[in-house]
Amino acid sequence: QVQLVESGGGLVQAGESLRLSCAASGRTFSSYTMGWFRQAPGKEREFVAAISRSGASTYYADSVKGRFTISRDNAKNTVYLQMNSLKPGDTAIYYCAAAPALPPPPALQFGVRETRSYDYWGQGTQVTVSS
């Protein structure tokens, strides 16, 4: 089992940047596909980005492609989400998630965007972007 703790959220103006971090407990972090999801008030939780176990493959929602970058440091048991050019529509609670059972790339692409693929979730961190 793994525990996930997000940090780095806050209130920023449109066009600014934030970097979210997710620290994982346990010794098997490198065996998990990691993902970021977000949930805005009144909306379903949606996929934002994911990264393969080695970090060699990344996946993004169309709405954030070119603005957000996911990365991981397996030595530090941490996954990051660099968010640039933030928009008011990015306002949400951001959740880190871990998936132990997804296959490696290229098959990874078929389940990486599904919330049901992820077994472990953090408590979330609020990101608010003002216009």
N, CA, C and O atoms as a GROMACS GRO file, in nm:
protein
  524
    1GLN      N    1   0.084  -0.119   0.000
    1GLN     CA    2   0.000   0.000   0.000
    1GLN      C    3   0.088   0.125   0.000
    1GLN      O    4   0.200   0.123   0.050
    2VAL      N    5   0.035   0.232  -0.057
    2VAL     CA    6   0.110   0.356  -0.064
    2VAL      C    7   0.023   0.472  -0.018
    2VAL      O    8  -0.097   0.474  -0.046
    3GLN      N    9   0.082   0.567   0.049
    3GLN     CA   10   0.012   0.689   0.090
    3GLN      C   11   0.068   0.805   0.009
    3GLN      O   12   0.189   0.815  -0.014
    4LEU      N   13  -0.023   0.893  -0.035
    4LEU     CA   14   0.014   1.004  -0.121
    4LEU      C   15  -0.024   1.136  -0.055
    4LEU      O   16  -0.134   1.151  -0.003
    5VAL      N   17   0.068   1.232  -0.059
    5VAL     CA   18   0.043   1.362   0.000
    5VAL      C   19   0.079   1.470  -0.100
    5VAL      O   20   0.195   1.485  -0.138
    6GLU      N   21  -0.022   1.548  -0.143
    6GLU     CA   22   0.001   1.655  -0.238
    6GLU      C   23   0.035   1.786  -0.167
    6GLU      O   24  -0.003   1.807  -0.052
    7SER      N   25   0.106   1.871  -0.237
    7SER     CA   26   0.137   2.005  -0.186
    7SER      C   27   0.162   2.098  -0.305
    7SER      O   28   0.181   2.052  -0.418
    8GLY      N   29   0.161   2.227  -0.278
    8GLY     CA   30   0.195   2.324  -0.381
    8GLY      C   31   0.080   2.402  -0.439
    8GLY      O   32   0.100   2.491  -0.522
    9GLY      N   33  -0.041   2.369  -0.398
    9GLY     CA   34  -0.156   2.442  -0.449
    9GLY      C   35  -0.161   2.584  -0.393
    9GLY      O   36  -0.085   2.620  -0.303
   10GLY      N   37  -0.251   2.665  -0.448
   10GLY     CA   38  -0.265   2.801  -0.400
   10GLY      C   39  -0.350   2.885  -0.491
   10GLY      O   40  -0.416   2.835  -0.582
   11LEU      N   41  -0.348   3.015  -0.466
   11LEU     CA   42  -0.424   3.114  -0.543
   11LEU      C   43  -0.327   3.193  -0.630
   11LEU      O   44  -0.232   3.254  -0.580
   12VAL      N   45  -0.351   3.191  -0.761
   12VAL     CA   46  -0.267   3.266  -0.854
   12VAL      C   47  -0.355   3.339  -0.954
   12VAL      O   48  -0.475   3.312  -0.965
   13GLN      N   49  -0.294   3.430  -1.026
   13GLN     CA   50  -0.366   3.501  -1.131
   13GLN      C   51  -0.347   3.428  -1.264
   13GLN      O   52  -0.252   3.352  -1.283
   14ALA      N   53  -0.439   3.452  -1.354
   14ALA     CA   54  -0.431   3.392  -1.487
   14ALA      C   55  -0.297   3.427  -1.552
   14ALA      O   56  -0.250   3.541  -1.546
   15GLY      N   57  -0.236   3.325  -1.614
   15GLY     CA   58  -0.107   3.344  -1.678
   15GLY      C   59   0.012   3.304  -1.592
   15GLY      O   60   0.123   3.287  -1.642
   16GLU      N   61  -0.012   3.291  -1.464
   16GLU     CA   62   0.097   3.254  -1.373
   16GLU      C   63   0.116   3.102  -1.369
   16GLU      O   64   0.046   3.026  -1.436
   17SER      N   65   0.213   3.061  -1.288
   17SER     CA   66   0.251   2.920  -1.281
   17SER      C   67   0.244   2.868  -1.138
   17SER      O   68   0.252   2.944  -1.042
   18LEU      N   69   0.227   2.736  -1.127
   18LEU     CA   70   0.235   2.665  -1.000
   18LEU      C   71   0.301   2.531  -1.026
   18LEU      O   72   0.292   2.476  -1.136
   19ARG      N   73   0.366   2.478  -0.923
   19ARG     CA   74   0.423   2.344  -0.930
   19ARG      C   75   0.368   2.261  -0.817
   19ARG      O   76   0.392   2.291  -0.700
   20LEU      N   77   0.293   2.157  -0.851
   20LEU     CA   78   0.240   2.066  -0.752
   20LEU      C   79   0.338   1.951  -0.731
   20LEU      O   80   0.406   1.907  -0.823
   21SER      N   81   0.344   1.905  -0.606
   21SER     CA   82   0.425   1.789  -0.572
   21SER      C   83   0.337   1.684  -0.506
   21SER      O   84   0.238   1.716  -0.441
   22CYS      N   85   0.376   1.559  -0.522
   22CYS     CA   86   0.305   1.449  -0.457
   22CYS      C   87   0.411   1.354  -0.402
   22CYS      O   88   0.482   1.288  -0.478
   23ALA      N   89   0.419   1.347  -0.271
   23ALA     CA   90   0.516   1.259  -0.206
   23ALA      C   91   0.449   1.127  -0.170
   23ALA      O   92   0.339   1.125  -0.114
   24ALA      N   93   0.515   1.018  -0.203
   24ALA     CA   94   0.461   0.884  -0.179
   24ALA      C   95   0.541   0.812  -0.073
   24ALA      O   96   0.664   0.823  -0.066
   25SER      N   97   0.470   0.736   0.010
   25SER     CA   98   0.537   0.653   0.108
   25SER      C   99   0.567   0.517   0.047
   25SER      O  100   0.515   0.484  -0.060
   26GLY      N  101   0.649   0.439   0.114
   26GLY     CA  102   0.673   0.303   0.068
   26GLY      C  103   0.796   0.291  -0.020
   26GLY      O  104   0.852   0.390  -0.065
   27ARG      N  105   0.834   0.166  -0.044
   27ARG     CA  106   0.957   0.140  -0.119
   27ARG      C  107   0.932   0.097  -0.262
   27ARG      O  108   1.026   0.062  -0.333
   28THR      N  109   0.807   0.099  -0.305
   28THR     CA  110   0.775   0.048  -0.438
   28THR      C  111   0.724   0.156  -0.532
   28THR      O  112   0.653   0.127  -0.628
   29PHE      N  113   0.759   0.281  -0.506
   29PHE     CA  114   0.709   0.393  -0.586
   29PHE      C  115   0.738   0.374  -0.733
   29PHE      O  116   0.653   0.404  -0.816
   30SER      N  117   0.854   0.324  -0.766
   30SER     CA  118   0.892   0.309  -0.907
   30SER      C  119   0.811   0.204  -0.980
   30SER      O  120   0.822   0.192  -1.102
   31SER      N  121   0.731   0.127  -0.909
   31SER     CA  122   0.649   0.024  -0.973
   31SER      C  123   0.508   0.074  -1.005
   31SER      O  124   0.427  -0.001  -1.059
   32TYR      N  125   0.479   0.200  -0.972
   32TYR     CA  126   0.346   0.257  -0.995
   32TYR      C  127   0.345   0.355  -1.112
   32TYR      O  128   0.434   0.439  -1.125
   33THR      N  129   0.245   0.342  -1.197
   33THR     CA  130   0.212   0.450  -1.287
   33THR      C  131   0.148   0.560  -1.201
   33THR      O  132   0.066   0.530  -1.114
   34MET      N  133   0.186   0.684  -1.224
   34MET     CA  134   0.134   0.795  -1.144
   34MET      C  135   0.053   0.890  -1.231
   34MET      O  136   0.085   0.915  -1.348
   35GLY      N  137  -0.052   0.942  -1.172
   35GLY     CA  138  -0.139   1.032  -1.246
   35GLY      C  139  -0.182   1.152  -1.163
   35GLY      O  140  -0.177   1.150  -1.040
   36TRP      N  141  -0.223   1.256  -1.232
   36TRP     CA  142  -0.286   1.373  -1.172
   36TRP      C  143  -0.426   1.386  -1.230
   36TRP      O  144  -0.446   1.376  -1.351
   37PHE      N  145  -0.521   1.409  -1.142
   37PHE     CA  146  -0.659   1.432  -1.180
   37PHE      C  147  -0.705   1.561  -1.112
   37PHE      O  148  -0.640   1.610  -1.020
   38ARG      N  149  -0.816   1.615  -1.158
   38ARG     CA  150  -0.871   1.734  -1.093
   38ARG      C  151  -1.023   1.728  -1.091
   38ARG      O  152  -1.086   1.662  -1.173
   39GLN      N  153  -1.079   1.800  -0.995
   39GLN     CA  154  -1.225   1.804  -0.982
   39GLN      C  155  -1.268   1.944  -0.946
   39GLN      O  156  -1.230   1.997  -0.841
   40ALA      N  157  -1.347   2.003  -1.033
   40ALA     CA  158  -1.402   2.136  -1.008
   40ALA      C  159  -1.539   2.121  -0.943
   40ALA      O  160  -1.601   2.016  -0.956
   41PRO      N  161  -1.586   2.223  -0.872
   41PRO     CA  162  -1.717   2.215  -0.806
   41PRO      C  163  -1.829   2.178  -0.904
   41PRO      O  164  -1.843   2.241  -1.009
   42GLY      N  165  -1.906   2.078  -0.869
   42GLY     CA  166  -2.018   2.037  -0.951
   42GLY      C  167  -1.982   1.955  -1.073
   42GLY      O  168  -2.069   1.922  -1.154
   43LYS      N  169  -1.855   1.920  -1.086
   43LYS     CA  170  -1.811   1.843  -1.203
   43LYS      C  171  -1.748   1.711  -1.159
   43LYS      O  172  -1.709   1.695  -1.044
   44GLU      N  173  -1.739   1.618  -1.254
   44GLU     CA  174  -1.675   1.491  -1.225
   44GLU      C  175  -1.523   1.508  -1.224
   44GLU      O  176  -1.467   1.601  -1.282
   45ARG      N  177  -1.460   1.415  -1.155
   45ARG     CA  178  -1.314   1.414  -1.154
   45ARG      C  179  -1.264   1.380  -1.295
   45ARG      O  180  -1.316   1.289  -1.360
   46GLU      N  181  -1.164   1.454  -1.340
   46GLU     CA  182  -1.114   1.435  -1.476
   46GLU      C  183  -0.963   1.417  -1.479
   46GLU      O  184  -0.890   1.468  -1.394
   47PHE      N  185  -0.921   1.344  -1.579
   47PHE     CA  186  -0.779   1.318  -1.600
   47PHE      C  187  -0.707   1.445  -1.642
   47PHE      O  188  -0.759   1.525  -1.719
   48VAL      N  189  -0.585   1.462  -1.588
   48VAL     CA  190  -0.501   1.574  -1.625
   48VAL      C  191  -0.373   1.526  -1.694
   48VAL      O  192  -0.342   1.567  -1.806
   49ALA      N  193  -0.300   1.439  -1.626
   49ALA     CA  194  -0.172   1.392  -1.679
   49ALA      C  195  -0.132   1.263  -1.610
   49ALA      O  196  -0.178   1.234  -1.500
   50ALA      N  197  -0.046   1.186  -1.676
   50ALA     CA  198   0.006   1.063  -1.616
   50ALA      C  199   0.146   1.037  -1.668
   50ALA      O  200   0.187   1.089  -1.772
   51ILE      N  201   0.218   0.954  -1.593
   51ILE     CA  202   0.356   0.923  -1.628
   51ILE      C  203   0.384   0.777  -1.599
   51ILE      O  204   0.340   0.724  -1.497
   52SER      N  205   0.457   0.713  -1.688
   52SER     CA  206   0.489   0.572  -1.671
   52SER      C  207   0.587   0.551  -1.557
   52SER      O  208   0.641   0.646  -1.502
   53ARG      N  209   0.609   0.426  -1.522
   53ARG     CA  210   0.692   0.392  -1.407
   53ARG      C  211   0.833   0.448  -1.418
   53ARG      O  212   0.890   0.496  -1.320
   54SER      N  213   0.889   0.442  -1.536
   54SER     CA  214   1.026   0.491  -1.556
   54SER      C  215   1.032   0.641  -1.580
   54SER      O  216   1.137   0.703  -1.565
   55GLY      N  217   0.918   0.698  -1.616
   55GLY     CA  218   0.913   0.840  -1.650
   55GLY      C  219   0.935   0.868  -1.797
   55GLY      O  220   0.933   0.983  -1.840
   56ALA      N  221   0.955   0.764  -1.875
   56ALA     CA  222   0.986   0.782  -2.016
   56ALA      C  223   0.864   0.820  -2.099
   56ALA      O  224   0.878   0.883  -2.204
   57SER      N  225   0.745   0.781  -2.053
   57SER     CA  226   0.621   0.809  -2.127
   57SER      C  227   0.529   0.895  -2.045
   57SER      O  228   0.508   0.870  -1.926
   58THR      N  229   0.473   0.997  -2.109
   58THR     CA  230   0.379   1.087  -2.043
   58THR      C  231   0.254   1.102  -2.128
   58THR      O  232   0.256   1.084  -2.250
   59TYR      N  233   0.144   1.136  -2.060
   59TYR     CA  234   0.014   1.147  -2.125
   59TYR      C  235  -0.057   1.269  -2.067
   59TYR      O  236  -0.046   1.298  -1.948
   60TYR      N  237  -0.129   1.341  -2.153
   60TYR     CA  238  -0.194   1.464  -2.109
   60TYR      C  239  -0.336   1.474  -2.164
   60TYR      O  240  -0.367   1.424  -2.272
   61ALA      N  241  -0.420   1.541  -2.087
   61ALA     CA  242  -0.550   1.580  -2.139
   61ALA      C  243  -0.528   1.691  -2.242
   61ALA      O  244  -0.434   1.770  -2.230
   62ASP      N  245  -0.615   1.695  -2.343
   62ASP     CA  246  -0.600   1.796  -2.446
   62ASP      C  247  -0.606   1.937  -2.388
   62ASP      O  248  -0.541   2.029  -2.440
   63SER      N  249  -0.682   1.955  -2.282
   63SER     CA  250  -0.702   2.088  -2.225
   63SER      C  251  -0.576   2.144  -2.159
   63SER      O  252  -0.567   2.265  -2.138
   64VAL      N  253  -0.479   2.060  -2.127
   64VAL     CA  254  -0.358   2.107  -2.060
   64VAL      C  255  -0.232   2.084  -2.141
   64VAL      O  256  -0.125   2.130  -2.103
   65LYS      N  257  -0.244   2.015  -2.253
   65LYS     CA  258  -0.128   1.984  -2.335
   65LYS      C  259  -0.058   2.112  -2.379
   65LYS      O  260  -0.122   2.205  -2.428
   66GLY      N  261   0.074   2.115  -2.361
   66GLY     CA  262   0.151   2.233  -2.396
   66GLY      C  263   0.166   2.333  -2.283
   66GLY      O  264   0.250   2.423  -2.291
   67ARG      N  265   0.085   2.319  -2.177
   67ARG     CA  266   0.093   2.411  -2.063
   67ARG      C  267   0.140   2.340  -1.936
   67ARG      O  268   0.210   2.399  -1.854
   68PHE      N  269   0.103   2.214  -1.921
   68PHE     CA  270   0.139   2.138  -1.801
   68PHE      C  271   0.244   2.033  -1.836
   68PHE      O  272   0.248   1.982  -1.948
   69THR      N  273   0.330   2.004  -1.739
   69THR     CA  274   0.432   1.900  -1.756
   69THR      C  275   0.437   1.813  -1.631
   69THR      O  276   0.452   1.862  -1.520
   70ILE      N  277   0.424   1.683  -1.652
   70ILE     CA  278   0.434   1.588  -1.542
   70ILE      C  279   0.574   1.527  -1.543
   70ILE      O  280   0.630   1.500  -1.650
   71SER      N  281   0.629   1.505  -1.425
   71SER     CA  282   0.761   1.443  -1.413
   71SER      C  283   0.765   1.366  -1.282
   71SER      O  284   0.678   1.382  -1.197
   72ARG      N  285   0.866   1.283  -1.266
   72ARG     CA  286   0.881   1.207  -1.142
   72ARG      C  287   1.027   1.189  -1.110
   72ARG      O  288   1.114   1.188  -1.197
   73ASP      N  289   1.052   1.174  -0.980
   73ASP     CA  290   1.185   1.144  -0.930
   73ASP      C  291   1.172   1.019  -0.844
   73ASP      O  292   1.130   1.028  -0.728
   74ASN      N  293   1.206   0.906  -0.899
   74ASN     CA  294   1.188   0.780  -0.826
   74ASN      C  295   1.280   0.770  -0.705
   74ASN      O  296   1.248   0.699  -0.610
   75ALA      N  297   1.391   0.839  -0.707
   75ALA     CA  298   1.482   0.838  -0.592
   75ALA      C  299   1.421   0.913  -0.474
   75ALA      O  300   1.453   0.884  -0.358
   76LYS      N  301   1.333   1.009  -0.503
   76LYS     CA  302   1.269   1.089  -0.398
   76LYS      C  303   1.124   1.049  -0.374
   76LYS      O  304   1.055   1.110  -0.293
   77ASN      N  305   1.076   0.946  -0.444
   77ASN     CA  306   0.936   0.901  -0.430
   77ASN      C  307   0.838   1.016  -0.451
   77ASN      O  308   0.742   1.032  -0.376
   78THR      N  309   0.863   1.096  -0.553
   78THR     CA  310   0.782   1.216  -0.574
   78THR      C  311   0.747   1.232  -0.722
   78THR      O  312   0.828   1.207  -0.811
   79VAL      N  313   0.624   1.275  -0.745
   79VAL     CA  314   0.579   1.311  -0.879
   79VAL      C  315   0.538   1.457  -0.877
   79VAL      O  316   0.486   1.507  -0.777
   80TYR      N  317   0.563   1.525  -0.988
   80TYR     CA  318   0.540   1.669  -0.997
   80TYR      C  319   0.444   1.702  -1.111
   80TYR      O  320   0.430   1.626  -1.207
   81LEU      N  321   0.379   1.817  -1.097
   81LEU     CA  322   0.299   1.870  -1.206
   81LEU      C  323   0.331   2.018  -1.217
   81LEU      O  324   0.288   2.098  -1.134
   82GLN      N  325   0.407   2.054  -1.319
   82GLN     CA  326   0.438   2.194  -1.347
   82GLN      C  327   0.327   2.251  -1.432
   82GLN      O  328   0.299   2.202  -1.541
   83MET      N  329   0.262   2.356  -1.382
   83MET     CA  330   0.147   2.415  -1.450
   83MET      C  331   0.181   2.558  -1.488
   83MET      O  332   0.201   2.644  -1.402
   84ASN      N  333   0.188   2.583  -1.617
   84ASN     CA  334   0.218   2.716  -1.669
   84ASN      C  335   0.097   2.773  -1.741
   84ASN      O  336   0.004   2.701  -1.778
   85SER      N  337   0.099   2.904  -1.760
   85SER     CA  338  -0.009   2.972  -1.832
   85SER      C  339  -0.146   2.932  -1.779
   85SER      O  340  -0.236   2.898  -1.855
   86LEU      N  341  -0.160   2.937  -1.649
   86LEU     CA  342  -0.284   2.893  -1.586
   86LEU      C  343  -0.402   2.980  -1.626
   86LEU      O  344  -0.389   3.100  -1.648
   87LYS      N  345  -0.517   2.915  -1.635
   87LYS     CA  346  -0.642   2.980  -1.674
   87LYS      C  347  -0.745   2.963  -1.563
   87LYS      O  348  -0.733   2.871  -1.483
   88PRO      N  349  -0.845   3.051  -1.556
   88PRO     CA  350  -0.951   3.032  -1.456
   88PRO      C  351  -1.016   2.894  -1.466
   88PRO      O  352  -1.058   2.838  -1.364
   89GLY      N  353  -1.025   2.838  -1.584
   89GLY     CA  354  -1.083   2.705  -1.603
   89GLY      C  355  -1.001   2.593  -1.542
   89GLY      O  356  -1.048   2.479  -1.534
   90ASP      N  357  -0.878   2.622  -1.500
   90ASP     CA  358  -0.795   2.522  -1.432
   90ASP      C  359  -0.826   2.513  -1.284
   90ASP      O  360  -0.771   2.427  -1.214
   91THR      N  361  -0.911   2.601  -1.234
   91THR     CA  362  -0.946   2.600  -1.093
   91THR      C  363  -1.014   2.469  -1.054
   91THR      O  364  -1.114   2.430  -1.114
   92ALA      N  365  -0.958   2.402  -0.955
   92ALA     CA  366  -1.009   2.271  -0.912
   92ALA      C  367  -0.927   2.222  -0.794
   92ALA      O  368  -0.825   2.281  -0.757
   93ILE      N  369  -0.973   2.113  -0.736
   93ILE     CA  370  -0.890   2.037  -0.644
   93ILE      C  371  -0.811   1.937  -0.728
   93ILE      O  372  -0.869   1.863  -0.808
   94TYR      N  373  -0.681   1.934  -0.709
   94TYR     CA  374  -0.593   1.845  -0.784
   94TYR      C  375  -0.554   1.726  -0.698
   94TYR      O  376  -0.509   1.742  -0.584
   95TYR      N  377  -0.570   1.607  -0.754
   95TYR     CA  378  -0.542   1.483  -0.683
   95TYR      C  379  -0.429   1.406  -0.752
   95TYR      O  380  -0.423   1.398  -0.875
   96CYS      N  381  -0.343   1.353  -0.670
   96CYS     CA  382  -0.239   1.262  -0.716
   96CYS      C  383  -0.292   1.119  -0.699
   96CYS      O  384  -0.364   1.091  -0.603
   97ALA      N  385  -0.256   1.030  -0.790
   97ALA     CA  386  -0.304   0.893  -0.782
   97ALA      C  387  -0.198   0.795  -0.829
   97ALA      O  388  -0.113   0.829  -0.912
   98ALA      N  389  -0.204   0.674  -0.775
   98ALA     CA  390  -0.106   0.570  -0.809
   98ALA      C  391  -0.178   0.446  -0.860
   98ALA      O  392  -0.279   0.403  -0.804
   99ALA      N  393  -0.124   0.390  -0.966
   99ALA     CA  394  -0.182   0.271  -1.028
   99ALA      C  395  -0.077   0.161  -1.032
   99ALA      O  396   0.020   0.171  -1.108
  100PRO      N  397  -0.094   0.056  -0.952
  100PRO     CA  398   0.006  -0.051  -0.950
  100PRO      C  399  -0.010  -0.154  -1.060
  100PRO      O  400   0.083  -0.229  -1.089
  101ALA      N  401  -0.128  -0.158  -1.124
  101ALA     CA  402  -0.158  -0.271  -1.211
  101ALA      C  403  -0.165  -0.237  -1.360
  101ALA      O  404  -0.194  -0.325  -1.441
  102LEU      N  405  -0.140  -0.112  -1.396
  102LEU     CA  406  -0.144  -0.079  -1.538
  102LEU      C  407  -0.022  -0.137  -1.608
  102LEU      O  408   0.086  -0.145  -1.550
  103PRO      N  409  -0.039  -0.178  -1.734
  103PRO     CA  410   0.074  -0.236  -1.807
  103PRO      C  411   0.172  -0.128  -1.850
  103PRO      O  412   0.136  -0.010  -1.848
  104PRO      N  413   0.291  -0.164  -1.889
  104PRO     CA  414   0.387  -0.065  -1.940
  104PRO      C  415   0.345  -0.017  -2.077
  104PRO      O  416   0.258  -0.077  -2.141
  105PRO      N  417   0.406   0.092  -2.125
  105PRO     CA  418   0.379   0.136  -2.261
  105PRO      C  419   0.416   0.028  -2.362
  105PRO      O  420   0.507  -0.049  -2.334
  106PRO      N  421   0.352   0.019  -2.475
  106PRO     CA  422   0.250   0.110  -2.525
  106PRO      C  423   0.108   0.080  -2.475
  106PRO      O  424   0.019   0.163  -2.491
  107ALA      N  425   0.085  -0.038  -2.414
  107ALA     CA  426  -0.049  -0.072  -2.367
  107ALA      C  427  -0.099   0.025  -2.261
  107ALA      O  428  -0.220   0.036  -2.240
  108LEU      N  429  -0.010   0.094  -2.194
  108LEU     CA  430  -0.046   0.188  -2.087
  108LEU      C  431  -0.144   0.293  -2.134
  108LEU      O  432  -0.228   0.338  -2.057
  109GLN      N  433  -0.135   0.331  -2.258
  109GLN     CA  434  -0.217   0.440  -2.309
  109GLN      C  435  -0.367   0.408  -2.302
  109GLN      O  436  -0.448   0.501  -2.305
  110PHE      N  437  -0.406   0.281  -2.294
  110PHE     CA  438  -0.546   0.244  -2.300
  110PHE      C  439  -0.618   0.256  -2.166
  110PHE      O  440  -0.741   0.254  -2.163
  111GLY      N  441  -0.546   0.267  -2.056
  111GLY     CA  442  -0.614   0.277  -1.928
  111GLY      C  443  -0.569   0.393  -1.843
  111GLY      O  444  -0.625   0.417  -1.736
  112VAL      N  445  -0.471   0.465  -1.890
  112VAL     CA  446  -0.405   0.563  -1.805
  112VAL      C  447  -0.495   0.683  -1.772
  112VAL      O  448  -0.472   0.752  -1.673
  113ARG      N  449  -0.597   0.707  -1.854
  113ARG     CA  450  -0.685   0.821  -1.832
  113ARG      C  451  -0.808   0.789  -1.748
  113ARG      O  452  -0.889   0.878  -1.724
  114GLU      N  453  -0.823   0.665  -1.705
  114GLU     CA  454  -0.942   0.622  -1.632
  114GLU      C  455  -0.919   0.627  -1.481
  114GLU      O  456  -0.820   0.574  -1.432
  115THR      N  457  -1.010   0.690  -1.409
  115THR     CA  458  -0.996   0.696  -1.263
  115THR      C  459  -0.998   0.556  -1.203
  115THR      O  460  -0.934   0.532  -1.101
  116ARG      N  461  -1.071   0.464  -1.263
  116ARG     CA  462  -1.083   0.329  -1.208
  116ARG      C  463  -0.953   0.250  -1.218
  116ARG      O  464  -0.940   0.144  -1.157
  117SER      N  465  -0.856   0.301  -1.294
  117SER     CA  466  -0.727   0.232  -1.305
  117SER      C  467  -0.637   0.258  -1.185
  117SER      O  468  -0.536   0.190  -1.167
  118TYR      N  469  -0.673   0.356  -1.103
  118TYR     CA  470  -0.587   0.400  -0.994
  118TYR      C  471  -0.640   0.352  -0.860
  118TYR      O  472  -0.757   0.373  -0.829
  119ASP      N  473  -0.556   0.288  -0.782
  119ASP     CA  474  -0.597   0.228  -0.655
  119ASP      C  475  -0.576   0.321  -0.536
  119ASP      O  476  -0.645   0.309  -0.435
  120TYR      N  477  -0.483   0.413  -0.547
  120TYR     CA  478  -0.446   0.497  -0.432
  120TYR      C  479  -0.457   0.644  -0.472
  120TYR      O  480  -0.418   0.685  -0.581
  121TRP      N  481  -0.512   0.723  -0.377
  121TRP     CA  482  -0.536   0.864  -0.403
  121TRP      C  483  -0.489   0.949  -0.286
  121TRP      O  484  -0.496   0.907  -0.170
  122GLY      N  485  -0.440   1.069  -0.317
  122GLY     CA  486  -0.408   1.164  -0.213
  122GLY      C  487  -0.533   1.240  -0.169
  122GLY      O  488  -0.642   1.215  -0.219
  123GLN      N  489  -0.515   1.333  -0.076
  123GLN     CA  490  -0.628   1.407  -0.021
  123GLN      C  491  -0.664   1.528  -0.106
  123GLN      O  492  -0.770   1.588  -0.088
  124GLY      N  493  -0.576   1.565  -0.198
  124GLY     CA  494  -0.602   1.676  -0.289
  124GLY      C  495  -0.544   1.807  -0.241
  124GLY      O  496  -0.523   1.828  -0.122
  125THR      N  497  -0.517   1.895  -0.338
  125THR     CA  498  -0.468   2.030  -0.307
  125THR      C  499  -0.543   2.128  -0.396
  125THR      O  500  -0.559   2.105  -0.516
  126GLN      N  501  -0.588   2.238  -0.337
  126GLN     CA  502  -0.670   2.334  -0.409
  126GLN      C  503  -0.585   2.426  -0.496
  126GLN      O  504  -0.485   2.481  -0.451
  127VAL      N  505  -0.627   2.440  -0.620
  127VAL     CA  506  -0.567   2.537  -0.711
  127VAL      C  507  -0.676   2.633  -0.756
  127VAL      O  508  -0.778   2.591  -0.810
  128THR      N  509  -0.655   2.761  -0.733
  128THR     CA  510  -0.752   2.862  -0.771
  128THR      C  511  -0.683   2.965  -0.860
  128THR      O  512  -0.581   3.023  -0.823
  129VAL      N  513  -0.740   2.987  -0.978
  129VAL     CA  514  -0.683   3.081  -1.073
  129VAL      C  515  -0.783   3.194  -1.094
  129VAL      O  516  -0.895   3.173  -1.141
  130SER      N  517  -0.742   3.314  -1.059
  130SER     CA  518  -0.830   3.430  -1.074
  130SER      C  519  -0.804   3.500  -1.208
  130SER      O  520  -0.694   3.494  -1.263
  131SER      N  521  -0.909   3.563  -1.259
  131SER     CA  522  -0.897   3.630  -1.390
  131SER      C  523  -0.853   3.775  -1.375
  131SER      O  524  -0.838   3.845  -1.474
   0.00000   0.00000   0.00000
